[in-house]
Amino acid sequence: MNKDYYKIGEVSKKCSIPIKTLRYYDEIGLIKPEYIEEQNNYRYYTKEQMVTIYIIRKLKNLDFSLKEIKSILEDNNTKAIETSIEKKLQEISEKIALLQKSYESGENFLARLKRGAIILDHYDKGVLNEYDKDIDVVKIEEISEKNLYFIRKPIIAYNNAGVTLDRWIEIREVAESKNLKTRGPIMLTYYENLLDQFLYKDCDVEFAIEVDEYRDEPSFRKFGGFQAVTCIHVGDYSNIVQTYLKMIQFINLNRDKYAIDGYPTDEFIISPVDINNIDEHITRVIIPIKKLQK
């Protein structure tokens, strides 16, 4: 046997490709052994074929299909390989971008779930500490400024207890179609008199989500940079009117110091479209206020 021939086992070992794979390549005509011994059906490859097998392996690692690899091998020139790899790298880059987007989305969702889990854990225990001291407690705080992408539309006979699923889906999908990096929970702002959203009236409702980038376009706005009365509501969203009433009572008790100065916003830490368990829904209510001059 010519010393330049190599048994399939040797080729498999040197090129780190299973024998089964080499036989499959033979079956589909990607690369056939140069010589097959008639007596025992042993397959033998040349050095040149080993180079080709190594090229196949390298292209396979770049996620080329066997059909694409066969076409590259048939062209057998540098320009063809260059063009094919440039195209493949573009495809890989797009996949990486999609995976990064999925990772960031999952990371943001996980952060909300962890925040919600801490609140629920201490809420169930009923022990006041640094984590749950704000639960069900009305307080005044500074709302940090953030960028929002929003969709604002009137809803006929609005029912706050119902989940407006199409709106929840719409805000995320439109933001995604605009290649916006979203973060944080969905926020609902009611551009009506306080408590109108609970009276089955036509309601001007804004669905919004925080985004990294602010654009000088109609559907972008700043949110925050003001003082607000806030309270965290745990449980069934249909009962959130009780939290609103408690907040209004707090404002009335401090009417010599503060006055409502804007429209209420519900921030869904754990929302009805995150988990189908109303006992674990968590909403932060934000009512902007201004300090009165003495």
HELIX and SHEET records of a PDB file:
HELIX    1   1 ILE A    8  CYS A   15  1                                   8    
HELIX    2   2 ILE A   19  ILE A   28  1                                  10    
HELIX    3   3 LYS A   47  ASN A   61  1                                  15    
HELIX    4   4 LEU A   66  ASP A   75  1                                  10    
HELIX    5   5 THR A   78  LYS A  125  1                                  48    
HELIX    6   6 LEU A  165  SER A  177  1                                  13    
HELIX    7   7 ASP A  196  PHE A  198  5                                   3    
HELIX    8   8 TYR A  237  ASN A  239  5                                   3    
HELIX    9   9 ILE A  240  LEU A  253  1                                  14    
HELIX   10  10 ILE A  278  GLU A  280  5                                   3    
SHEET    1   A 3 TYR A   5  LYS A   7  0                                        
SHEET    2   A 3 ARG A  43  THR A  46 -1                                        
SHEET    3   A 3 TYR A  35  ILE A  36 -1                                        
SHEET    1   B 4 LYS A 139  ILE A 143  0                                        
SHEET    2   B 4 PHE A 226  VAL A 234 -1                                        
SHEET    3   B 4 ILE A 282  LYS A 291 -1                                        
SHEET    4   B 4 TYR A 258  ILE A 260 -1                                        
SHEET    1   C 8 LYS A 139  ILE A 143  0                                        
SHEET    2   C 8 PHE A 226  VAL A 234 -1                                        
SHEET    3   C 8 ILE A 282  LYS A 291 -1                                        
SHEET    4   C 8 THR A 265  ILE A 270 -1                                        
SHEET    5   C 8 THR A 182  TYR A 190 -1                                        
SHEET    6   C 8 CYS A 203  VAL A 211 -1                                        
SHEET    7   C 8 LYS A 146  ILE A 155 -1                                        
SHEET    8   C 8 PHE A 220  PHE A 223 -1                                        
END                                                                             
